[in-house]
């Protein structure tokens, strides 16, 4: 059967961009916006993603559904699709692209498979795919070929094998470095501000760690609007490492750093409004003030 329609749950920052790539390459893309925000609705409309009224309509019209959302919502979305599959007795492939632990992914596999669907474990490494070559979609599972077909429609899908959990595992390991390093840099700069050595540390970094400091200046100010979403991802990485016998504490601490950032007004800035982001020194000053406020409240 030729691939004609793909469902996206949900068309947020990443999801609507993925959907727009598929639309641009000739596929019909649909979603169900039950309970979604006005911002998500606007993003879906801008990407030419069609809204259908129910999950039953979604599974009836789509041959493949991509789940792209925060980790905490992944299981609920899979269950909603599974319920619709049982009710409609339709045939489709459900691709979970979320940043979740391999053991969590295997639970979702059971939910979808028991409802009569086909499940693919997938993960996304890179930014929203606004330009070719920037974003990789790793995938694994016995039905990975169903997802690999989307390489014909603008996605860079990279199969890892038939075992459910492999795609989730590579995401957990990769994100532990990128987002873990972001949190570590944020924490140490905030500590330096609180300890009164910010300018001296900046000078030392510029002399001995210039490439890393340039990365901090360029990347950290854009992190706060993502911080709340990253808390759950860090908790999933922590659970992944604990599951294989490693310490879960490092990434649990990273989650705590993103909780701190999430308490500031910076976390509520629209990601697309980068002109409103502070520079690095302003961001660190705001975080230091937040820590001081918390400490004074506990005194």
C-alpha positions in Angstrom: 0.0 0.0 0.0 1.5 3.4 -1.0 2.2 5.8 1.9 -0.2 8.8 1.6 -0.9 10.1 5.1 1.2 10.5 8.3 -0.2 11.5 11.7 1.8 13.7 14.1 1.3 13.7 17.8 2.0 16.5 18.7 2.9 19.4 16.3 4.9 21.4 18.8 8.4 22.8 18.2 9.8 19.6 16.8 6.6 17.9 15.6 5.3 20.8 13.4 8.7 21.1 11.7 8.8 17.4 11.0 5.3 17.5 9.7 6.1 20.5 7.4 9.0 18.5 5.9 6.6 15.7 5.0 4.0 18.0 3.6 6.7 19.7 1.5 7.7 16.3 0.1 4.1 15.5 -0.9 2.6 13.6 2.0 -0.7 14.4 3.7 -0.1 15.1 7.4 -2.8 15.1 10.1 -3.0 15.5 13.8 -5.6 15.5 16.6 -5.4 18.7 18.7 -7.7 17.6 21.5 -6.5 19.4 24.6 -3.6 21.2 22.9 -2.7 24.9 23.3 -3.5 27.7 21.0 0.2 28.0 20.3 0.3 24.3 19.1 -2.8 24.9 17.0 -1.0 27.9 15.4 2.1 25.9 14.7 0.1 23.1 13.1 -1.7 25.5 10.9 1.6 27.2 9.8 3.0 23.7 8.9 -0.2 22.9 6.8 -1.0 20.0 9.2 -4.7 19.1 9.1 -6.6 18.8 12.4 -9.0 15.8 12.7 -11.6 15.7 15.5 -10.8 12.4 17.1 -8.2 9.8 17.6 -10.5 7.4 15.8 -10.3 9.6 12.7 -6.6 9.9 13.1 -6.0 6.1 13.0 -8.5 5.7 10.2 -6.8 8.2 7.9 -3.1 7.7 8.7 -0.9 4.8 7.7 1.9 5.9 10.1 1.7 7.9 13.3 4.8 9.7 14.7 4.6 10.5 18.5 6.8 13.6 19.2 6.2 15.1 22.6 7.5 15.5 26.1 8.4 12.2 27.8 5.6 12.5 30.4 3.0 12.4 27.7 4.3 9.5 25.7 2.5 6.7 27.5 -0.8 8.5 27.5 -0.6 9.2 23.7 0.2 5.6 23.0 -2.7 4.4 25.1 -5.1 6.9 23.3 -4.0 5.5 19.9 -4.2 1.9 21.2 -7.8 2.5 22.4 -8.7 4.0 19.0 -7.1 1.0 17.2 -9.1 -1.5 19.3 -12.3 0.4 18.5 -11.7 0.9 14.8 -9.7 -2.3 14.1 -7.5 -0.4 11.7 -4.0 -1.2 10.7 -1.1 1.2 11.2 2.4 1.7 12.4 3.1 3.8 15.5 6.5 5.3 15.8 7.5 6.6 19.2 10.1 9.3 18.7 10.3 10.5 22.3 13.2 10.9 24.6 12.4 8.0 26.9 14.3 5.1 28.5 14.5 1.8 26.6 12.5 0.1 29.4 9.8 2.7 29.0 9.8 2.2 25.2 9.2 -1.5 25.7 6.1 -0.7 27.7 4.7 1.4 24.8 5.5 -1.4 22.4 3.3 -3.8 24.4 0.4 -1.2 24.5 0.4 -0.7 20.7 1.1 -4.3 19.8 -1.6 -5.7 22.0 -4.1 -3.3 20.3 -3.2 -4.7 16.9 -0.7 -2.0 15.7 2.9 -2.2 14.7 5.5 -0.4 16.8 8.7 1.3 15.9 11.2 2.6 18.5 12.7 5.9 17.3 14.7 8.9 18.6 15.6 12.3 17.2 19.1 13.7 17.4 19.6 17.2 16.3 17.4 20.4 16.0 14.0 20.6 14.3 14.8 19.6 10.6 14.7 23.0 9.0 17.6 22.2 6.7 18.8 18.9 5.2 21.4 17.0 7.1 20.8 18.6 10.5 18.6 16.0 12.1 18.8 12.2 12.3 16.0 9.8 13.2 17.4 6.6 14.6 15.0 3.7 14.6 14.8 0.0 15.7 12.3 -2.8 15.9 10.9 -5.5 13.6 8.8 -3.0 11.7 11.5 -0.4 11.2 11.1 -0.6 7.4 7.7 1.1 7.8 9.4 4.2 9.2 12.4 4.0 6.9 10.0 4.6 4.0 9.9 8.3 5.2 13.5 8.7 3.8 11.7 9.2 0.5 9.9 12.2 2.0 12.7 14.3 3.5 13.6 12.5 6.8 17.0 11.0 7.5 16.0 7.7 9.0 18.9 5.5 10.3 17.9 1.9 11.2 19.8 0.3 14.2 18.3 -3.2 14.1 15.2 -5.2 15.0 15.5 -4.9 18.8 13.0 -2.5 20.5 15.0 -0.1 22.8 18.1 0.5 20.6 16.9 3.8 19.2 15.9 5.0 22.6 19.2 4.0 24.1 21.3 6.0 21.6 19.2 9.1 22.4 19.6 8.6 26.2 23.4 8.3 25.8 23.8 11.2 23.4 21.5 13.6 25.3 23.3 12.9 28.5 26.3 14.6 27.0 24.7 17.5 25.2 22.1 18.5 27.8 24.2 17.3 30.7 27.1 19.6 29.6 24.6 22.4 29.1 23.4 22.0 32.7 26.9 21.6 34.1 28.0 24.8 32.4 24.9 26.6 33.7 25.6 25.5 37.2 29.2 26.3 37.4 28.7 29.8 35.9 25.9 30.4 38.4 28.1 29.2 41.2 30.9 31.6 40.0 28.4 34.5 40.1 27.3 33.6 43.6 31.0 33.3 44.7 32.0 36.6 43.2 34.5 35.2 40.6 32.5 35.5 37.4 34.9 37.9 35.6 38.0 36.0 36.6 36.6 32.7 35.5 35.4 34.2 32.2 38.9 35.4 31.5 40.4 32.0 32.4 37.9 30.2 30.1 38.6 32.7 27.3 42.3 31.9 27.6 42.3 28.2 28.2 38.9 26.9 27.1 38.0 29.4 24.4 36.0 27.0 22.2 33.9 25.8 25.1 33.3 29.3 26.3 32.2 30.4 22.9 29.7 27.5 22.9 28.4 28.7 26.3 27.9 32.2 25.0 26.2 31.0 21.8 24.1 28.2 23.2 23.1 28.7 26.9 20.9 31.8 26.4 18.5 29.8 24.2 18.2 26.9 26.7 15.6 28.3 29.3 12.5 27.9 27.1 13.4 24.2 26.7 14.2 23.7 30.4 10.9 22.4 31.6 10.7 19.9 28.7 14.1 18.6 29.5 13.4 17.8 33.1 11.5 14.6 32.2 14.1 13.7 29.6 16.9 13.8 32.2 14.8 11.7 34.5 14.4 9.1 31.7 18.2 9.1 31.2 18.7 8.7 34.9 16.4 5.7 34.9 18.2 4.3 31.9 21.6 4.4 33.6 20.2 3.1 36.8 18.6 0.2 34.9 22.0 -1.0 33.6 23.7 -0.7 37.0 25.3 2.8 36.7 24.7 5.7 39.0 21.4 7.6 38.2 22.5 10.5 40.4 24.5 12.5 37.8 21.5 13.0 35.5 19.1 13.3 38.4 21.2 16.4 39.3 20.9 17.7 35.8 17.1 17.4 36.1 17.4 19.6 39.2 19.3 22.2 37.3 16.6 22.4 34.7 14.0 22.7 37.5 15.9 25.7 38.7 15.9 27.3 35.3 12.2 26.5 34.9 11.3 28.6 37.9 12.5 31.8 36.2 10.5 33.9 33.7 13.1 32.9 31.1 11.5 29.5 30.8 8.3 31.0 29.6 9.7 32.9 26.7 8.4 31.7 23.4 11.2 29.6 21.7 10.7 31.4 18.4 11.2 34.8 20.0 14.9 34.7 20.3 15.2 38.5 20.3 13.9 38.5 23.8 16.6 36.1 25.1 19.1 37.6 27.5 22.9 37.3 26.8 24.9 34.9 28.9 25.8 37.2 31.7 22.2 38.4 32.1 20.9 34.9 32.2 23.4 33.8 34.8 22.6 36.9 36.9 18.9 36.0 36.8 19.6 32.4 37.9 21.9 33.6 40.7 19.1 35.9 42.0 16.7 32.9 41.9 19.1 30.8 44.0 19.6 33.7 46.5 15.8 34.1 46.7 15.4 30.4 47.4 18.1 30.4 50.1 16.7 33.5 51.8 13.3 31.8 51.9 14.7 28.7 53.6 16.7 30.8 56.2 
